[in-house]
Amino acid sequence: MSNFLESIESPADLKILSIPQLIELAEEVRERLIHSVAKTGGHIGPNLGVVELTIAMHYVFDTPRDSFVFDVSHQAYVHKLLTGRAKRIETIRQPGGLNGFMLRTESEHDSFGAGHAGTALSAALGMAVARDCSGGSEHIVALAGDAAFTCGISYEALNNIASQTKRMIIVLNDNAWSIDKNVGAIASYFHKIVTHPRFRYLHDRATGLIERFGGKAASHVARKAEESVKGLLGPSMLFEEFGLDYYGPIDGHDLPLLIETFRFLKTQNRPVILHAITQKGKGFQPALEKQKKFHGLGPYDPDTGETVAAGQKTYSEVFAETLVHLANKDDKIVAITAAMPNGTALDLFRPHHPKRYFDVGIAEEHAVIFAAGMATKGYKPFCAIYSTFLQRAFDPIVHDVALQELQVVFCMDRGGLSGDDGPTHHGLFDISYLRSIPNLMHMVPKDEDELADMMQTALLHNGPSAIRYPRGTGPGTPLKPTPIALEIGCAEVLQEGSDIAIFGLGALLPMAQQMAAQLQREGLSAAVINPRFVKPLDRQVTERFGRTCGLIVTFEDHVLAGGYGSAVLEALNAAGITTPVVRVGWPDSFIEHGRVDALRQKYGISVERAMELAAPFLESIRQERLITQ
């Protein structure tokens, strides 16, 4: 087998290869991806689908002078291989290694960082307008999957492109999938285009023309495709209504056709969109057969695609199975996801109650307002959205749900650190951004059984509520046959103590228990409290221990700024209690990707760090005990 990939230190090295050599390079890239990601885990399916697209873009354009903006950017592994990072690809998503997404600080070729969907068109337009204002001539290319066009931000950008710039290229990477199968009218619209018999005819004709005439054929092919689709869909196409010239659809794996088409589009002095049809997981049979699984996963066998067998149920699975149990008894319960049925485990709910399951696409703002609308008619929406993605819907939570006191339950998966996904996916801010909203109840379970109880509590609560729970598995606590509602605003005192009170929120409760055990070995009396409720805070328990103990310690898997520990400080201050508070949580900075345990140790989310911070106060407590004895 050839070894072209080893010779590529930058995109300039790519440009000296012949077309047949580029085709061989594409196969090398696939082999490298399959075997490298097998060791680290990652987004293998999306990257296998954009191999030829990415090679063609780098062959025709010149980064970093020209800018590539990848929507979400989980499909940028090929781009990293071609921009001097091939030797480090096996470190992707590993501590100290390459980020799994585009990262401006990682390479000059990464023009715009991302991790959430729908941002590429707006960012690319901003770059294009900045270029125009500066009198530049560089090219701006945005690569967005079809799922990005279920995202409202994409349409806000489309509404402005033609009126703001005369030169910008959009590549619509159409593979019919985001993480799950795409849904909605836009997905149906794209499907209608690519399944029309004219598409296959045009592709075959395009290939023949390129072979015969090279670049001179690209304009003809693009125009004929455009005319064909116009004939299929009517006198005005969606994108042309936005003022963009539409080209395609073309085969996104046909390298010669892609190269010649990009060369043609490079000459256009108008905003254009190229519709490329790709196959997610191309070149790896397991990824083709199980596209949902191979969108993003942990390490796997590169020959068989097999992964480690699942064991203990995750919080996501417990959430979904509990929701099925609740929905069996209450026909007003509905489940809503924003294109994440697999990530939130709602794909386990869907078979049981298909008519009460709603996937709205990558549209978190719409999901929240949609839930609000259902709530006005007596339904009880459980809106399952990652903590990091719910940030995008802050205003609808305030304006459309909380202001109207509607019974919508926000089930926030990935509340806390999200490990190898990195700063775009860490759920470290939801307590801060939700705690200030009136009427909204916020809960954090210590284990799987308490998660089920909190779902029952939210179901009976006449108003909005939120539950945050971490990625992965919990302590393995078995669930009761039937969840029970908790008393709202009441913490659980697990252990009484008179010297120090330790509040361990959610997944960090074990740290509170470990610290208490260590203090007891040192002769100090330590209380352990499971807060359960961030809002309403249990002021009675907080004030009781604030008055009787010499120190309060709080643990939380959240930023310290505005988090649970801040709520405790506010409550004590309001009560005129001056007992010192040691807060353990994440600092005021964005946390990189890596193993959760290693990152916690690095940033002092540990019993050891809590003991260091508490040491000056513990000495005072010991001295006071000597005086009173």
C-alpha positions as CSV (number, residue, x, y, z in Angstrom):
1,M,0.0,0.0,0.0
2,S,1.2,3.6,-0.7
3,N,2.4,5.8,2.1
4,F,1.4,9.3,0.9
5,L,0.0,10.4,4.3
6,E,3.4,10.1,6.0
7,S,4.8,12.7,3.5
8,I,2.1,15.3,4.3
9,E,3.3,17.9,6.8
10,S,1.0,20.6,5.5
11,P,-1.7,21.1,2.8
12,A,1.1,22.3,0.5
13,D,2.4,18.7,0.3
14,L,-1.1,17.6,-0.8
15,K,-1.1,19.8,-3.9
16,I,1.9,18.0,-5.6
17,L,0.0,14.7,-5.7
18,S,-1.8,13.5,-8.9
19,I,-5.5,12.7,-8.8
20,P,-4.9,8.9,-8.7
21,Q,-2.5,9.5,-5.8
22,L,-5.1,11.5,-4.0
23,I,-7.6,8.6,-4.4
24,E,-5.0,6.3,-2.8
25,L,-4.4,8.9,-0.1
26,A,-8.1,8.9,0.7
27,E,-7.9,5.1,1.5
28,E,-4.8,5.7,3.6
29,V,-6.7,8.4,5.6
30,R,-9.6,6.0,6.2
31,E,-7.2,3.2,7.4
32,R,-5.4,5.6,9.7
33,L,-8.7,6.9,11.2
34,I,-10.2,3.5,11.7
35,H,-7.1,2.2,13.6
36,S,-6.4,5.4,15.5
37,V,-9.9,6.1,16.7
38,A,-10.2,2.4,17.7
39,K,-7.7,3.1,20.5
40,T,-9.1,6.5,21.7
41,G,-12.7,6.5,20.8
42,G,-14.3,9.4,19.0
43,H,-16.4,10.5,16.1
44,I,-15.4,7.9,13.5
45,G,-18.5,7.8,11.4
46,P,-18.7,11.5,10.5
47,N,-15.0,11.6,9.6
48,L,-15.1,8.6,7.3
49,G,-17.9,10.4,5.5
50,V,-15.9,13.6,4.7
51,V,-12.5,12.1,3.6
52,E,-12.8,13.1,-0.1
53,L,-14.5,16.4,0.7
54,T,-11.8,17.5,3.0
55,I,-9.0,16.3,0.6
56,A,-10.6,18.2,-2.3
57,M,-11.0,21.4,-0.2
58,H,-7.4,21.4,0.9
59,Y,-6.3,20.6,-2.7
60,V,-8.1,23.6,-4.2
61,F,-7.9,26.1,-1.4
62,D,-5.0,27.4,0.7
63,T,-5.4,27.4,4.5
64,P,-4.6,29.2,6.7
65,R,-4.9,32.1,4.2
66,D,-8.3,30.7,3.2
67,S,-10.6,29.8,6.1
68,F,-12.5,26.5,6.6
69,V,-15.3,26.6,9.1
70,F,-16.6,23.2,10.1
71,D,-20.1,23.1,11.7
72,V,-19.9,21.3,15.1
73,S,-16.3,20.3,13.9
74,H,-16.5,16.7,15.2
75,Q,-15.8,15.8,11.5
76,A,-12.4,17.7,11.4
77,Y,-10.1,14.7,12.1
78,V,-9.3,14.5,8.4
79,H,-8.5,18.2,8.4
80,K,-6.2,17.6,11.3
81,L,-4.4,14.8,9.5
82,L,-3.7,17.1,6.5
83,T,-2.5,20.1,8.5
84,G,0.5,18.8,10.3
85,R,-1.1,16.7,13.0
86,A,-1.0,13.2,11.6
87,K,1.7,12.1,14.0
88,R,-0.5,13.1,16.9
89,I,-3.8,11.7,15.7
90,E,-3.6,8.8,18.2
91,T,-3.7,11.3,21.0
92,I,-7.1,12.7,20.0
93,R,-9.4,13.3,23.0
94,Q,-6.6,12.0,25.3
95,P,-5.2,14.1,28.1
96,G,-2.7,16.5,26.7
97,G,-3.5,15.4,23.1
98,L,-5.5,16.7,20.2
99,N,-8.9,18.1,20.8
100,G,-11.8,16.2,19.3
101,F,-13.1,19.4,17.7
102,M,-11.6,22.5,15.9
103,L,-9.5,24.5,18.3
104,R,-8.0,27.9,17.4
105,T,-5.1,27.5,19.9
106,E,-4.2,24.1,18.4
107,S,-3.4,25.1,14.8
108,E,-3.4,28.1,12.6
109,H,-5.4,26.0,10.2
110,D,-8.3,25.9,12.7
111,S,-9.9,29.2,11.9
112,F,-12.9,28.8,14.2
113,G,-13.5,26.6,17.3
114,A,-16.8,24.7,17.6
115,G,-18.5,21.9,19.4
116,H,-22.2,22.8,19.0
117,A,-24.2,22.8,15.8
118,G,-25.5,25.6,13.6
119,T,-22.6,28.1,14.1
120,A,-20.7,27.6,10.9
121,L,-22.7,29.8,8.5
122,S,-22.8,32.8,10.9
123,A,-19.1,32.5,11.7
124,A,-18.2,32.2,8.0
125,L,-20.3,35.1,7.1
126,G,-18.6,37.2,9.8
127,M,-15.2,36.2,8.3
128,A,-16.4,37.0,4.8
129,V,-17.7,40.4,5.8
130,A,-14.4,41.2,7.7
131,R,-12.5,40.2,4.6
132,D,-14.6,42.5,2.4
133,C,-14.1,45.4,4.9
134,S,-10.4,44.9,4.8
135,G,-10.2,44.5,1.0
136,G,-9.0,41.0,1.2
137,S,-9.3,38.3,-1.5
138,E,-9.1,35.0,0.5
139,H,-11.9,32.4,0.3
140,I,-14.2,31.5,3.2
141,V,-15.7,28.0,3.1
142,A,-18.3,26.7,5.5
143,L,-18.9,22.9,5.7
144,A,-22.2,22.1,7.4
145,G,-24.0,18.8,7.6
146,D,-27.7,18.6,6.7
147,A,-28.5,18.3,10.4
148,A,-27.2,21.8,10.9
149,F,-30.1,23.0,8.7
150,T,-32.5,21.9,11.4
151,C,-30.9,24.5,13.6
152,G,-32.5,28.0,13.7
153,I,-29.1,29.8,13.8
154,S,-28.3,28.5,10.3
155,Y,-31.4,30.2,8.9
156,E,-30.7,33.4,10.7
157,A,-27.3,33.3,8.8
158,L,-28.9,32.4,5.5
159,N,-31.2,35.4,5.8
160,N,-28.1,37.7,5.9
161,I,-25.5,36.1,3.6
162,A,-26.6,37.5,0.2
163,S,-27.1,41.0,1.5
164,Q,-23.8,41.1,3.4
165,T,-21.2,39.5,1.1
166,K,-20.7,38.8,-2.5
167,R,-18.3,35.9,-2.1
168,M,-18.7,32.9,0.2
169,I,-18.9,29.1,-0.3
170,I,-21.2,26.8,1.7
171,V,-20.7,23.0,1.4
172,L,-23.8,21.1,2.5
173,N,-22.5,17.7,3.6
174,D,-25.7,15.6,3.2
175,N,-25.6,12.2,4.8
176,A,-29.1,12.1,6.2
177,W,-27.8,11.8,9.8
178,S,-26.8,13.9,12.7
179,I,-26.4,11.4,15.6
180,D,-29.7,9.8,14.9
181,K,-31.6,9.9,11.6
182,N,-32.5,13.4,10.7
183,V,-36.1,14.5,11.2
184,G,-38.5,17.2,9.9
185,A,-39.4,19.0,6.7
186,I,-35.8,20.0,5.8
187,A,-34.6,16.4,6.0
188,S,-37.5,15.4,3.8
189,Y,-36.7,18.2,1.4
190,F,-33.1,17.0,1.0
191,H,-34.2,13.4,0.7
192,K,-36.6,14.4,-2.1
193,I,-33.7,15.9,-4.1
194,V,-31.2,13.1,-3.7
195,T,-33.6,10.2,-4.4
196,H,-34.8,11.7,-7.6
197,P,-33.7,9.6,-10.7
198,R,-32.2,12.8,-12.3
199,F,-29.6,12.8,-9.6
200,R,-28.0,9.5,-10.6
201,Y,-28.2,10.4,-14.3
202,L,-26.4,13.7,-13.6
203,H,-23.7,12.1,-11.5
204,D,-22.9,9.5,-14.1
205,R,-22.9,12.3,-16.8
206,A,-20.7,14.5,-14.6
207,T,-18.1,11.7,-14.1
208,G,-17.9,11.2,-17.9
209,L,-17.5,14.9,-18.6
210,I,-14.8,15.3,-16.1
211,E,-12.9,12.4,-17.5
212,R,-13.2,13.9,-21.0
213,F,-12.9,17.6,-20.5
214,G,-11.5,18.2,-17.0
215,G,-12.3,21.5,-15.4
216,K,-14.2,22.9,-18.4
217,A,-17.0,20.5,-17.5
218,A,-17.5,21.6,-14.0
219,S,-19.6,24.7,-14.8
220,H,-21.8,22.7,-17.2
221,V,-22.3,19.9,-14.7
222,A,-23.2,22.3,-11.9
223,R,-25.7,24.2,-14.1
224,K,-27.3,21.1,-15.4
225,A,-27.8,19.8,-11.9
226,E,-29.2,23.1,-10.8
227,E,-31.7,23.1,-13.7
228,S,-32.7,19.5,-12.9
229,V,-33.4,20.2,-9.2
230,K,-35.3,23.4,-10.1
231,G,-37.5,21.3,-12.4
232,L,-38.0,18.8,-9.6
233,L,-38.9,21.3,-6.9
234,G,-40.5,24.1,-8.7
235,P,-39.5,27.5,-10.1
236,S,-37.8,28.7,-6.9
237,M,-35.5,26.7,-4.8
238,L,-35.1,27.2,-1.0
239,F,-31.5,28.4,-1.2
240,E,-32.1,30.6,-4.2
241,E,-34.8,32.3,-2.3
242,F,-32.1,33.3,0.2
243,G,-30.0,34.7,-2.7
244,L,-27.5,31.8,-3.0
245,D,-26.6,30.0,-6.2
246,Y,-27.2,26.3,-5.7
247,Y,-25.0,23.6,-7.3
248,G,-25.5,19.9,-7.0
249,P,-26.3,17.5,-5.7
250,I,-23.0,15.8,-6.5
251,D,-21.3,12.7,-5.2
252,G,-19.3,13.7,-2.2
253,H,-16.9,10.8,-2.6
254,D,-16.0,11.5,-6.3
255,L,-12.6,13.2,-5.8
256,P,-12.1,14.4,-9.4
257,L,-15.6,15.8,-9.6
258,L,-15.2,17.5,-6.2
259,I,-11.9,19.1,-7.2
260,E,-13.1,20.5,-10.5
261,T,-16.3,21.7,-8.9
262,F,-14.4,23.5,-6.2
263,R,-12.2,25.1,-8.8
264,F,-15.2,26.4,-10.6
265,L,-16.9,27.6,-7.4
266,K,-13.7,29.4,-6.5
267,T,-14.2,31.7,-9.5
268,Q,-17.7,32.7,-8.5
269,N,-18.3,36.3,-7.3
270,R,-21.5,35.5,-5.5
271,P,-22.5,33.4,-2.4
272,V,-22.9,29.7,-3.5
273,I,-23.9,26.5,-1.9
274,L,-22.7,23.1,-3.1
275,H,-24.9,20.1,-2.1
276,A,-22.6,17.0,-1.7
277,I,-24.0,13.6,-0.9
278,T,-21.8,11.5,1.4
279,Q,-22.1,8.2,3.2
280,K,-21.5,8.4,6.9
281,G,-19.0,5.7,7.9
282,K,-17.8,5.0,4.4
283,G,-15.1,2.4,4.2
284,F,-15.8,0.7,7.5
285,Q,-18.6,-1.8,7.3
286,P,-19.5,-1.8,11.1
287,A,-19.9,2.0,10.9
288,L,-22.2,1.6,7.8
289,E,-24.3,-1.0,9.5
290,K,-24.6,0.8,12.8
291,Q,-24.4,4.5,12.0
292,K,-25.9,5.7,15.2
293,K,-23.4,3.7,17.3
294,F,-20.4,4.8,15.2
295,H,-21.3,8.5,15.2
296,G,-19.2,8.7,18.4
297,L,-18.1,5.9,20.7
298,G,-15.3,4.6,22.9
299,P,-12.5,2.3,21.9
300,Y,-13.4,-0.6,19.6
301,D,-11.9,-3.5,17.7
302,P,-10.8,-2.0,14.3
303,D,-11.4,-5.3,12.5
304,T,-14.9,-6.1,13.9
305,G,-16.1,-2.8,15.3
306,E,-17.0,-4.5,18.5
307,T,-16.9,-2.5,21.7
308,V,-16.7,-3.5,25.3
309,A,-20.0,-5.0,26.4
310,A,-22.3,-2.7,28.4
311,G,-22.6,-3.4,32.1
312,Q,-24.2,-1.2,34.7
313,K,-26.9,1.1,33.5
314,T,-26.0,4.8,33.0
315,Y,-27.9,7.7,34.5
316,S,-29.3,8.3,31.0
317,E,-30.7,4.8,30.8
318,V,-32.2,5.0,34.3
319,F,-33.8,8.3,33.3
320,A,-35.4,6.9,30.2
321,E,-36.6,3.7,31.9
322,T,-38.1,5.7,34.7
323,L,-39.8,7.9,32.3
324,V,-41.4,4.9,30.6
325,H,-42.6,3.7,34.0
326,L,-44.1,7.1,34.8
327,A,-45.6,7.5,31.3
328,N,-47.3,4.0,31.6
329,K,-49.4,5.5,34.4
330,D,-49.9,9.1,33.1
331,D,-50.9,9.6,29.5
332,K,-50.1,13.3,29.7
333,I,-46.3,12.7,29.9
334,V,-44.4,13.5,26.7
335,A,-40.7,13.2,26.0
336,I,-38.8,15.8,23.9
337,T,-35.3,15.7,22.6
338,A,-33.3,18.0,20.3
339,A,-31.7,15.4,17.9
340,M,-30.2,13.4,20.8
341,P,-32.4,10.3,21.3
342,N,-29.4,8.1,21.7
343,G,-27.3,10.4,23.9
344,T,-30.2,11.1,26.3
345,A,-31.4,7.4,26.0
346,L,-34.9,8.5,24.9
347,D,-34.5,5.9,22.1
348,L,-35.4,3.5,24.9
349,F,-38.6,5.5,25.6
350,R,-39.7,5.8,21.9
351,P,-40.7,2.1,21.3
352,H,-43.0,2.2,24.4
353,H,-44.8,5.5,23.6
354,P,-44.0,6.5,20.0
355,K,-46.9,9.0,19.8
356,R,-45.6,10.8,22.9
357,Y,-42.0,11.0,21.8
358,F,-40.8,14.1,19.9
359,D,-37.5,14.8,18.2
360,V,-37.4,18.4,17.0
361,G,-33.9,18.3,15.5
362,I,-31.0,20.4,16.6
363,A,-33.2,23.2,17.8
364,E,-33.0,23.6,21.6
365,E,-34.8,27.0,21.7
366,H,-37.7,25.5,19.7
367,A,-37.7,22.4,21.9
368,V,-38.2,24.5,25.1
369,I,-40.9,26.7,23.6
370,F,-42.6,23.7,22.0
371,A,-42.6,22.1,25.5
372,A,-44.1,25.2,26.9
373,G,-46.9,25.1,24.3
374,M,-47.7,21.5,25.2
375,A,-47.7,22.4,28.9
376,T,-50.4,25.1,28.4
377,K,-52.7,22.3,27.2
378,G,-52.2,20.1,30.2
379,Y,-49.4,17.9,29.0
380,K,-46.3,17.2,31.1
381,P,-43.2,17.6,28.9
382,F,-39.9,16.0,30.0
383,C,-37.3,17.9,27.9
384,A,-34.1,15.9,27.8
385,I,-31.2,18.1,26.7
386,Y,-27.5,18.1,27.7
387,S,-26.6,20.8,30.2
388,T,-24.2,22.3,27.7
389,F,-26.8,22.4,25.0
390,L,-29.5,23.8,27.2
391,Q,-27.4,27.0,27.5
392,R,-28.6,27.8,23.9
393,A,-32.2,28.0,25.2
394,F,-31.8,30.3,28.2
395,D,-34.2,32.9,27.0
396,P,-37.1,30.5,26.3
397,I,-36.6,29.0,29.7
398,V,-37.0,32.4,31.3
399,H,-39.5,34.0,29.0
400,D,-41.7,31.1,27.9
401,V,-41.5,28.6,30.7
402,A,-40.6,30.1,34.1
403,L,-42.4,33.4,33.6
404,Q,-45.6,31.5,32.9
405,E,-45.0,28.9,35.6
406,L,-45.5,26.1,33.2
407,Q,-44.9,22.5,34.2
408,V,-41.9,21.6,32.0
409,V,-39.2,19.3,33.4
410,F,-35.6,19.9,32.1
411,C,-33.6,16.7,32.4
412,M,-30.0,17.8,32.0
413,D,-27.8,15.0,31.0
414,R,-24.0,15.5,31.3
415,G,-24.4,17.8,34.3
416,G,-20.8,18.1,35.3
417,L,-17.5,17.3,33.6
418,S,-17.9,15.5,30.2
419,G,-14.3,14.2,30.1
420,D,-12.9,13.6,26.6
421,D,-15.4,15.8,24.8
422,G,-13.8,18.9,26.4
423,P,-14.9,22.4,27.1
424,T,-17.6,22.6,24.5
425,H,-19.4,19.8,26.2
426,H,-18.7,20.2,29.9
427,G,-21.9,20.9,31.8
428,L,-20.4,23.2,34.4
429,F,-22.7,26.2,34.3
430,D,-26.3,25.1,34.6
431,I,-26.7,25.8,38.3
432,S,-25.4,29.4,37.8
433,Y,-27.6,30.1,34.7
434,L,-30.8,28.5,36.2
435,R,-30.5,29.4,39.9
436,S,-31.4,33.1,39.3
437,I,-34.6,32.3,37.5
438,P,-37.8,32.7,39.6
439,N,-40.3,29.8,39.9
440,L,-37.8,27.2,38.7
441,M,-37.0,24.2,41.0
442,H,-33.5,22.7,40.6
443,M,-32.5,19.2,41.9
444,V,-29.4,17.1,41.8
445,P,-29.5,13.4,42.7
446,K,-26.9,11.5,44.7
447,D,-27.6,8.2,42.9
448,E,-29.9,6.5,40.4
449,D,-32.7,5.8,42.8
450,E,-32.9,9.5,43.8
451,L,-32.9,10.5,40.1
452,A,-36.2,8.5,39.8
453,D,-37.6,10.1,42.9
454,M,-36.7,13.5,41.6
455,M,-38.6,12.7,38.3
456,Q,-41.6,11.8,40.4
457,T,-41.2,15.0,42.4
458,A,-41.1,17.1,39.2
459,L,-44.1,15.3,37.8
460,L,-46.2,16.4,40.8
461,H,-44.8,19.9,41.0
462,N,-47.0,22.6,39.6
463,G,-44.3,24.6,37.8
464,P,-41.0,24.3,36.0
465,S,-38.2,22.1,37.3
466,A,-34.7,21.0,36.3
467,I,-32.7,17.8,37.2
468,R,-29.0,17.6,36.5
469,Y,-27.2,14.3,36.4
470,P,-23.8,13.2,35.3
471,R,-22.5,11.3,32.2
472,G,-22.0,7.6,32.6
473,T,-22.9,5.4,35.5
474,G,-23.6,6.2,39.1
475,P,-22.9,4.2,42.3
476,G,-25.2,1.4,41.2
477,T,-28.0,2.0,43.7
478,P,-30.9,-0.2,42.9
479,L,-34.2,1.5,42.1
480,K,-37.3,1.1,44.3
481,P,-40.3,-0.5,42.5
482,T,-42.1,2.8,42.5
483,P,-40.4,6.3,42.8
484,I,-41.6,8.5,45.6
485,A,-41.9,12.3,45.6
486,L,-39.4,14.1,47.8
487,E,-40.4,17.0,50.1
488,I,-39.5,20.1,48.1
489,G,-36.6,22.1,49.4
490,C,-35.5,19.5,52.0
491,A,-32.0,18.2,52.2
492,E,-31.1,14.8,53.5
493,V,-28.9,14.7,56.6
494,L,-26.9,11.5,56.3
495,Q,-24.7,12.0,59.4
496,E,-24.9,14.4,62.3
497,G,-21.9,16.3,63.5
498,S,-21.0,19.3,65.6
499,D,-17.6,20.6,64.4
500,I,-17.8,20.6,60.6
501,A,-20.8,20.3,58.2
502,I,-20.0,18.9,54.8
503,F,-22.5,19.3,51.9
504,G,-21.8,17.0,49.0
505,L,-23.9,17.8,46.0
506,G,-24.9,15.0,43.7
507,A,-22.1,12.9,42.3
508,L,-19.6,14.5,44.7
509,L,-21.4,13.3,47.8
510,P,-18.8,10.4,48.2
511,M,-16.1,13.1,48.6
512,A,-18.1,14.6,51.5
513,Q,-18.4,11.2,53.1
514,Q,-14.6,10.5,52.6
515,M,-13.7,13.8,54.1
516,A,-16.0,13.2,57.1
517,A,-14.4,9.9,57.7
518,Q,-10.9,11.4,57.6
519,L,-11.9,14.2,60.0
520,Q,-13.4,11.7,62.4
521,R,-10.1,9.7,62.4
522,E,-8.6,13.0,63.5
523,G,-11.0,13.4,66.4
524,L,-13.4,15.9,64.8
525,S,-17.2,15.5,64.5
526,A,-18.4,15.9,60.9
527,A,-21.9,16.1,59.6
528,V,-22.7,14.9,56.0
529,I,-25.6,16.4,54.1
530,N,-27.0,15.5,50.7
531,P,-28.5,18.8,49.6
532,R,-30.8,17.4,46.9
533,F,-32.2,20.8,46.1
534,V,-30.1,23.7,44.7
535,K,-33.4,25.7,44.5
536,P,-35.2,26.0,46.7
537,L,-32.3,25.7,49.0
538,D,-32.9,24.0,52.4
539,R,-32.3,27.1,54.4
540,Q,-33.3,25.5,57.7
541,V,-30.7,22.8,57.5
542,T,-28.1,25.2,56.1
543,E,-28.7,27.7,58.9
544,R,-28.8,25.0,61.6
545,F,-25.3,23.7,60.7
546,G,-24.1,27.2,60.1
547,R,-25.0,28.1,63.7
548,T,-23.7,24.9,65.4
549,C,-20.6,24.1,63.4
550,G,-17.3,26.0,63.1
551,L,-16.9,25.3,59.4
552,I,-19.0,24.5,56.4
553,V,-17.6,22.7,53.3
554,T,-19.4,22.3,50.0
555,F,-18.5,20.0,47.1
556,E,-20.0,20.5,43.7
557,D,-19.3,19.3,40.1
558,H,-19.9,22.8,38.8
559,V,-18.1,26.1,38.6
560,L,-17.8,27.9,41.9
561,A,-19.0,31.2,40.4
562,G,-22.8,31.3,41.1
563,G,-22.9,27.6,42.0
564,Y,-24.3,25.7,44.9
565,G,-21.6,26.9,47.3
566,S,-22.5,30.5,46.4
567,A,-26.1,29.7,47.3
568,V,-25.0,28.5,50.7
569,L,-22.9,31.7,51.2
570,E,-25.9,33.8,50.3
571,A,-28.2,32.0,52.6
572,L,-25.8,32.3,55.6
573,N,-25.2,36.0,54.9
574,A,-29.0,36.7,54.7
575,A,-29.3,35.0,58.1
576,G,-26.4,37.0,59.6
577,I,-24.3,33.8,60.1
578,T,-20.6,34.3,59.7
579,T,-19.4,30.7,59.9
580,P,-16.6,30.3,57.3
581,V,-17.4,28.3,54.1
582,V,-14.8,26.3,52.1
583,R,-16.1,25.7,48.6
584,V,-14.7,22.9,46.4
585,G,-15.7,23.2,42.7
586,W,-14.4,24.1,39.3
587,P,-12.5,27.4,38.8
588,D,-13.4,30.4,36.7
589,S,-11.9,29.0,33.5
590,F,-12.7,26.6,30.7
591,I,-11.6,23.1,31.5
592,E,-9.7,21.1,28.8
593,H,-10.5,17.6,27.7
594,G,-9.2,14.6,29.6
595,R,-10.0,11.9,32.1
596,V,-12.4,13.1,34.7
597,D,-10.4,11.7,37.7
598,A,-7.2,13.3,36.4
599,L,-8.9,16.7,35.8
600,R,-10.5,16.7,39.2
601,Q,-7.1,16.0,40.7
602,K,-5.4,18.8,38.6
603,Y,-8.0,21.4,39.6
604,G,-8.4,20.4,43.2
605,I,-11.8,18.8,43.1
606,S,-10.7,16.4,45.8
607,V,-10.8,15.6,49.5
608,E,-7.1,16.4,49.7
609,R,-7.7,19.9,48.5
610,A,-10.7,20.4,50.7
611,M,-8.5,19.4,53.7
612,E,-5.9,21.9,52.7
613,L,-8.4,24.7,52.4
614,A,-10.1,23.7,55.7
615,A,-6.8,23.3,57.7
616,P,-6.6,26.9,59.1
617,F,-10.2,26.6,60.3
618,L,-9.8,23.1,61.7
619,E,-7.0,24.3,63.9
620,S,-9.2,27.1,65.3
621,I,-12.0,24.5,66.0
622,R,-9.5,22.3,67.9
623,Q,-8.3,25.2,70.0
624,E,-11.8,26.2,70.8
625,R,-12.7,22.7,71.9
626,L,-9.6,22.7,74.3
627,I,-10.8,25.9,75.8
628,T,-14.4,24.6,76.4
629,Q,-13.3,21.3,77.9
